[in-house]
Amino acid sequence: MPWETEDEEIARLEAERHTYSVTFANTAESDTVTRAHLQEEMDRRTARIQELQGHQRLGFLTRWSLRAATLVPAWGAVVLGPWWLKAGLGLLAAFLVLYSLG
């Protein structure tokens, strides 16, 4: 699905995995080909879910380092002269703060 968040993709994959699991449980044990295919599909979705859950957000020290680094362009935006430099440094400071929050 286009433009899914990680949480939405995880929810979709879990629903698909559950559907395959129900089908797997209702498939005769003698139908080994179908059961193997269903097991492979469940395994693929499980692997993708684990990959998505493994993505780490910024760590505590990284977030606070970015926030501290925001002080330099913020200070420059106040002290330095030309308006375009103030605007650029202000935007840089805002970007660093927003990035450290996410």
N, C-alpha and C positions, 0 to 999 in steps of 0.2 A: 504494500500500500504506500502511495506517495505521501511524503511529509508526515510520517508517523513519529511520535515521540518514542523514546525507548520503552517507557511504561506501557504505551498503547501496543507496541509491537510484542512485548512480553505477554500482555493479556491475550492478544490474538493467537500467538503461538501456543499458549497454554490451552486455549479453547480447541485449537486444531489437534493438539496432542491428546486431549481428552476424547475427542471424537474418534481418533485412530485407536485409542485404548479401548473404547466401547466396542468398536468394530472388531478389534483383535480378540476381545473376550467372547464375542458371538460367532467367531469363525471356528469351524471344525478343526480339531488338531490334525486331522489327516490332510488338510489343505496347507501343506508346508510352504508353498510358494507365496500364497497370499499372506500368510502369517509372517513370513520373512520380510516381505515388502512393507507390511504395516509396522513391523518392529523397526525397520530401517528408517521409515518416516518419523516415527516417534523419537528415535535416537537423534535424528537430524535436528528436530525441533528442540529437544532437550539440550543439545550442544549449543544451539544459537541462544537459547534462554540463558544458559550459564555464561556465555560470552557477553551478553548484554548486562547481566548482573555483575560481571567482573569489572565493568568500566568504573573507574574511581573518579570521584569528584576531586577538586583541588584539595590538598591537605591543609591542615590548620596553619602551619608555618608559611606555606606558599600564599594563602589568602592574606595573612597579616603582613607578609613582605610586600605584596602588591599594594596593600593599603598604605603602608609606610612609604613606598616609592611614589605614591600619589602626591605626597607633600612637596616634592621637588617641582613638578610642573605647576602645581597650584601656587606655590610661592613665586615661581617665574611669571605666572599670569598676573599676579598682583604687582610685582616689582618692575618688570620690564616694560619698555615704552610703547612700541607701536601696537595699534589695536589688533592687527592681524596676528601678531605674535601672542598677544593675550588670548585671543579667540582659539588659536591652535593649541596652546598649552592648557587652556580650560577644557577643551574637548578631549585632549589626551588624559587629563586628570579624571574627567568623567568616565571615560572608557575604562581606565584602570580600576576605578571604584566598582563599576558595574560588572566587570569581568571577575573581580575578586568576590563578588556576592554570589555569582552563579556557580 
